[in-house]
């Protein structure tokens, strides 16, 4: 006899969460930082309603939020706050503000808008201010800091470059930054950990995790190939950013082994009830 799906539960009480628990999908938490490249407030608000519980934070990408109608930017920030999703600004405006000599004004603006965290970096400029001074300025305004490693126009990483970046990352963490982000831009090709064909270098990716720990490093993964590559390699607990809002749910079903391409992978496939639960890397 085929039992109904709700067998063993009070009639009418089956929920999506109950079913996920039955099939062994683990409670993973918020590990993905999607970005807003300039969507309208209604779109952002709808995605927050649908998926805010899956977002580590919401990144206002590039400088789009600076030239959009300010009321629209404030509406997005207010929607994120209603859904308890921290907000983050991309590194571009930070670099330009520092290069133009107006970093304090930039930090004042971020704090006044209620932004939770700023991203710092030297992707296309060179900072003349010490990391500890920058972090202190941010913290004094109630802002958290993360630091992005890698040049935007510097091509794929080599072993020597990774050595330098690891040292750079430790300086920022020692100064008080909370997270290290590894650059991949918008296409994950010819940049950072990705070669000309968009293939991720797992050996170099491992070095960042070994240096900072999986909980402290976030990998930019702007497209399907890069997202799946990181999760295949590191398993479900890898932190990802630069994920488009409309791709967040795809990333999260893959992370939980609910995608056809993930189900056959031992480090992603859900474990049925009664099977010991282990979250591990595929390495």
C-alpha positions as CSV (number, residue, x, y, z in Angstrom):
1,X,0.0,0.0,0.0
2,X,1.3,3.5,-0.9
3,X,1.1,5.7,2.2
4,X,0.2,9.4,1.8
5,X,3.0,11.9,2.0
6,X,1.7,13.2,5.3
7,X,1.7,9.8,7.0
8,X,2.8,10.2,10.7
9,X,1.9,13.9,10.9
10,X,-1.3,15.5,12.0
11,X,-3.7,16.1,9.1
12,X,-3.1,19.4,7.3
13,X,0.1,20.1,9.2
14,X,2.7,19.1,6.5
15,X,5.0,22.0,5.7
16,X,7.9,22.4,3.2
17,X,10.3,22.4,6.2
18,X,8.8,19.1,7.5
19,X,9.3,17.5,4.1
20,X,12.9,18.7,3.8
21,X,13.7,17.3,7.2
22,X,12.1,13.9,6.2
23,X,14.3,13.6,3.2
24,X,17.5,14.5,5.1
25,X,18.1,18.1,3.9
26,X,20.3,19.7,6.5
27,X,19.7,23.1,8.1
28,X,22.7,25.0,6.7
29,X,22.1,28.7,7.5
30,X,22.8,31.8,5.6
31,X,26.0,31.4,3.5
32,X,25.2,33.3,0.2
33,X,25.5,37.1,-0.4
34,X,23.4,38.0,-3.4
35,X,23.8,41.3,-5.0
36,X,21.6,44.1,-6.4
37,X,23.1,45.6,-9.6
38,X,20.4,48.2,-9.8
39,X,17.0,46.4,-9.7
40,X,13.9,48.4,-8.8
41,X,12.8,48.4,-5.2
42,X,9.7,46.2,-5.9
43,X,11.9,43.5,-7.4
44,X,14.4,43.7,-4.5
45,X,11.6,43.6,-1.9
46,X,10.0,40.6,-3.6
47,X,13.2,38.7,-3.5
48,X,13.7,39.6,0.1
49,X,10.2,38.3,0.9
50,X,10.9,35.0,-1.0
51,X,14.5,34.4,0.0
52,X,15.6,36.7,2.7
53,X,16.0,33.8,5.2
54,X,18.7,32.4,2.9
55,X,20.8,35.6,2.5
56,X,23.9,36.2,4.6
57,X,23.5,39.8,3.5
58,X,22.4,41.9,0.5
59,X,25.1,43.6,-1.5
60,X,24.4,46.9,-3.2
61,X,26.7,46.3,-6.1
62,X,29.1,48.8,-7.8
63,X,28.1,52.4,-7.5
64,X,24.5,52.0,-8.9
65,X,22.9,52.8,-5.5
66,X,24.7,56.2,-5.5
67,X,23.1,57.5,-8.7
68,X,19.7,55.9,-8.3
69,X,16.9,58.0,-6.8
70,X,17.9,58.1,-3.2
71,X,14.3,57.3,-2.1
72,X,14.5,54.0,-4.0
73,X,17.9,53.1,-2.4
74,X,16.4,53.9,1.1
75,X,13.3,51.8,0.2
76,X,15.6,48.8,-0.6
77,X,17.5,49.2,2.6
78,X,14.3,49.4,4.6
79,X,13.0,46.2,3.0
80,X,16.2,44.4,3.9
81,X,15.9,45.6,7.5
82,X,12.4,44.4,7.7
83,X,13.6,40.9,6.8
84,X,16.6,41.0,9.1
85,X,19.0,40.9,6.2
86,X,22.2,43.0,6.7
87,X,23.3,45.2,3.8
88,X,26.7,45.7,2.3
89,X,28.2,48.1,-0.2
90,X,30.5,47.0,-3.0
91,X,34.2,47.9,-3.0
92,X,34.1,50.3,-6.0
93,X,32.7,53.3,-4.2
94,X,35.0,52.7,-1.3
95,X,38.1,52.8,-3.6
96,X,37.0,55.9,-5.5
97,X,36.1,57.7,-2.2
98,X,39.6,56.9,-0.8
99,X,41.4,57.9,-4.0
100,X,39.4,61.2,-4.2
101,X,40.3,62.0,-0.5
102,X,36.7,61.7,0.7
103,X,36.6,58.4,2.6
104,X,35.2,60.0,5.8
105,X,32.3,61.4,3.9
106,X,31.6,58.0,2.2
107,X,31.6,56.3,5.6
108,X,29.3,59.0,7.0
109,X,26.9,58.4,4.1
110,X,26.9,54.6,4.6
111,X,26.3,55.0,8.3
112,X,23.5,57.5,7.8
113,X,21.7,55.2,5.3
114,X,21.8,52.4,7.8
115,X,24.1,50.1,5.8
116,X,25.6,47.3,7.9
117,X,29.0,46.7,6.3
118,X,31.4,48.1,3.7
119,X,33.7,46.2,1.4
120,X,37.2,47.6,1.1
121,X,39.8,46.6,-1.5
122,X,42.4,47.7,-3.9
123,X,41.0,46.2,-7.0
124,X,41.8,49.2,-9.3
125,X,43.4,51.7,-6.9
126,X,46.2,51.6,-4.3
127,X,45.3,52.6,-0.8
128,X,47.4,55.2,1.0
129,X,45.6,54.7,4.4
130,X,46.5,51.9,6.8
131,X,44.0,49.1,7.2
132,X,43.8,49.6,11.0
133,X,43.0,53.3,10.5
134,X,40.2,52.5,7.9
135,X,38.7,49.8,10.1
136,X,38.7,52.1,13.1
137,X,37.0,54.9,11.1
138,X,34.3,52.4,10.0
139,X,33.8,50.9,13.4
140,X,33.5,54.4,15.0
141,X,30.4,54.9,12.7
142,X,28.9,51.5,13.5
143,X,30.0,49.9,10.3
144,X,31.5,46.4,9.8
145,X,34.3,45.8,7.3
146,X,35.2,43.1,4.9
147,X,38.2,43.1,2.5
148,X,38.3,41.9,-1.1
149,X,41.5,40.3,-2.4
150,X,42.7,40.6,-6.0
151,X,43.0,43.1,-8.8
152,X,40.0,43.5,-11.1
153,X,42.3,43.8,-14.2
154,X,45.2,41.7,-13.0
155,X,44.2,38.4,-14.6
156,X,44.2,35.0,-13.0
157,X,46.1,34.4,-9.8
158,X,49.5,32.7,-9.7
159,X,51.1,31.0,-6.6
160,X,53.2,34.0,-6.0
161,X,50.2,36.4,-6.2
162,X,48.3,34.1,-3.7
163,X,51.2,34.3,-1.3
164,X,51.0,38.1,-1.4
165,X,47.2,38.1,-1.1
166,X,47.2,35.8,1.9
167,X,49.5,38.2,3.7
168,X,47.3,41.1,2.7
169,X,44.2,39.3,4.0
170,X,45.8,38.6,7.4
171,X,46.7,42.2,7.8
172,X,43.1,43.2,7.3
173,X,41.8,40.5,9.6
174,X,44.3,41.5,12.2
175,X,43.1,45.1,11.8
176,X,39.5,44.1,12.5
177,X,37.9,43.1,9.2
178,X,35.4,40.3,9.6
179,X,35.6,38.6,6.2
180,X,37.9,38.1,3.3
181,X,36.4,38.0,-0.2
182,X,38.2,36.6,-3.2
183,X,37.7,38.5,-6.5
184,X,35.9,37.0,-9.5
185,X,34.2,40.1,-11.0
186,X,31.0,39.5,-13.1
187,X,32.1,36.7,-15.4
188,X,34.7,34.6,-13.5
189,X,37.0,34.4,-16.5
190,X,40.6,35.5,-16.7
191,X,40.4,36.8,-13.1
192,X,41.2,35.5,-9.6
193,X,40.9,31.8,-9.4
194,X,39.5,31.4,-12.9
195,X,41.4,30.8,-16.2
196,X,40.6,32.0,-19.6
197,X,37.9,29.4,-20.0
198,X,36.3,30.0,-16.6
199,X,37.8,26.9,-14.9
200,X,38.3,27.3,-11.2
201,X,41.8,26.5,-9.8
202,X,41.0,24.2,-6.8
203,X,44.6,24.1,-5.5
204,X,44.7,27.9,-5.2
205,X,41.2,28.0,-3.7
206,X,42.3,25.5,-1.1
207,X,45.1,27.8,-0.1
208,X,42.7,30.6,0.9
209,X,40.6,28.3,3.0
210,X,43.7,26.8,4.7
211,X,44.9,30.4,5.4
212,X,41.7,31.9,6.6
213,X,39.2,29.1,7.4
214,X,36.1,28.3,5.5
215,X,34.0,30.5,7.8
216,X,36.2,33.6,7.1
217,X,36.6,33.5,3.3
218,X,33.9,34.2,0.8
219,X,34.3,33.4,-2.9
220,X,32.8,35.5,-5.6
221,X,30.8,33.2,-7.8
222,X,28.9,35.3,-10.4
223,X,27.6,32.5,-12.7
224,X,26.4,28.9,-12.6
225,X,29.7,27.3,-13.5
226,X,31.6,29.1,-10.8
227,X,28.9,28.5,-8.2
228,X,28.7,24.8,-8.8
229,X,32.5,24.5,-9.0
230,X,32.9,25.9,-5.5
231,X,30.2,23.8,-4.0
232,X,31.4,20.6,-5.7
233,X,34.8,21.2,-4.3
234,X,34.2,22.5,-0.8
235,X,30.7,21.1,-0.1
236,X,27.6,22.9,1.2
237,X,29.3,25.2,3.8
238,X,31.3,27.3,1.4
239,X,30.4,31.0,1.4
240,X,29.5,32.6,-2.0
241,X,28.9,36.2,-3.1
242,X,28.1,38.1,-6.3
243,X,25.2,35.8,-6.9
244,X,22.3,37.5,-8.8
245,X,19.1,37.7,-6.9
246,X,17.2,35.6,-9.4
247,X,19.9,32.8,-9.1
248,X,19.9,32.6,-5.3
249,X,17.3,29.8,-5.0
250,X,19.2,27.7,-7.6
251,X,22.4,28.1,-5.6
252,X,20.6,27.1,-2.4
253,X,19.0,24.0,-3.8
254,X,22.3,22.9,-5.2
255,X,23.9,23.6,-1.8
256,X,21.3,21.3,-0.2
257,X,21.6,18.5,-2.8
258,X,18.2,19.3,-4.3
259,X,19.5,20.0,-7.8
260,X,19.9,17.1,-10.3
261,X,23.6,17.9,-10.7
262,X,24.2,17.9,-7.0
263,X,22.1,14.9,-5.9
264,X,24.8,12.4,-7.1
265,X,27.6,14.0,-5.2
266,X,28.4,12.4,-1.9
267,X,29.3,15.7,-0.2
268,X,26.0,17.4,-1.2
269,X,23.3,14.7,-1.4
270,X,20.8,14.7,1.4
271,X,21.2,11.9,3.9
272,X,17.9,10.0,4.8
273,X,16.7,9.9,8.4
274,X,18.7,7.5,10.4
275,X,21.9,8.0,8.4
276,X,24.7,9.9,10.2
277,X,24.7,13.5,9.0
278,X,28.1,14.7,7.9
279,X,28.9,18.0,6.1
280,X,32.2,17.5,4.4
281,X,34.3,18.7,1.5
282,X,34.7,16.7,-1.8
283,X,38.5,17.2,-1.6
